[in-house]
Structure formats: C-alpha cells, structure tokens
Amino acid sequence: MRIAALRGFTLIEMMIVLAIVSILVAISYPSYADFVRKGWRSEARSALTRQMQEQERRFTLVGRYQRYAGDSGDGGPGGKYTVESGNCEGRANIDSCIRLTATLKPGFSDPQVGALWIDSMGGKGCDGTQPGRCWQ
C-alpha cells in the first residue's frame, strides 16, 4: 500500500503571499484614510453651514448674534467635531459679526485641514497645512 503524501503550503509560499498582501495594504491605507477624513470634513462643513443659517435667522429677528457651543452630530452628540462661536477678526464682540469654528474632538486627527471656520462676513477657511482642501 502506498500512502499519499499530504501536500500543503510551504513556508516560502506563505511568505510571498504575506509580502504581497503587505504591499497592497501599504498602498491602499493612505487612500482609505484620506477618504475617511473627507467624510469628516463634510460633516464639519455641514454643521458650520447649518449653525450659520441659525445665527443669521437670529440676527434678522433680534439684530445680534448669539454665542454657541455644540456638536457637529445631527440632533445630538456623536459627531467628530465641536462647533463654537467667537469674534470675527478685529471685532470686540459677536453682536455684529460671528465666526464659527469646527474643531476635531480628541482622538481624531486631520493635519491637512485642522479646524474649519466660517464667519458672517462670508469668509471661510481652516488652520491646517493645506488650506486649499478646507471647503472642497
């Protein structure tokens, strides 16, 4: 009787597969992370625009803006950003001009854009290393 030899993968075959998978992961992960951050920025832009509309409605009704601090999540906590109001550059208070800033919560990082902001004079921007990516 002849016993059939069991055939399996050799160590070198496993190492080659592992190397190929590692290369694919190294190439694709930065792209994936960039897409995730674009989603975060979209959340921040949406929250800033929504809150600025609320502030403009208030200004139309009572003639001044109101301080604000909240979350970028729709209808409650859970968003990636905190949204806060502040003075526009060169202004002493927020009565006639307001600047809303969305800052990432601890545990999240986006060095290319950083904190996004919008003001009631129509200005928009961010404080990251690539300001051209803020509002695109």
C-alpha positions, 0 to 999 in steps of 0.5 A: 500500500502506498500512502499519499503524501499530504501536500500543503503550503510551504513556508516560502509560499506563505511568505510571498503571499504575506509580502504581497498582501503587505504591499497592497495594504501599504498602498491602499491605507493612505487612500482609505484614510484620506477618504475617511477624513473627507467624510469628516470634513463634510460633516464639519462643513455641514454643521458650520453651514447649518449653525450659520443659517441659525445665527443669521435667522437670529440676527434678522429677528433680534439684530445680534448674534448669539454665542454657541457651543455644540456638536457637529452630530445631527440632533445630538452628540456623536459627531467628530467635531465641536462647533463654537462661536467667537469674534470675527477678526478685529471685532470686540464682540459677536453682536455684529459679526460671528465666526464659527469654528469646527474643531476635531474632538480628541482622538481624531486627527486631520493635519491637512485641514485642522479646524474649519471656520466660517464667519458672517462676513462670508469668509471661510477657511481652516488652520491646517497645512493645506488650506486649499482642501478646507471647503472642497 
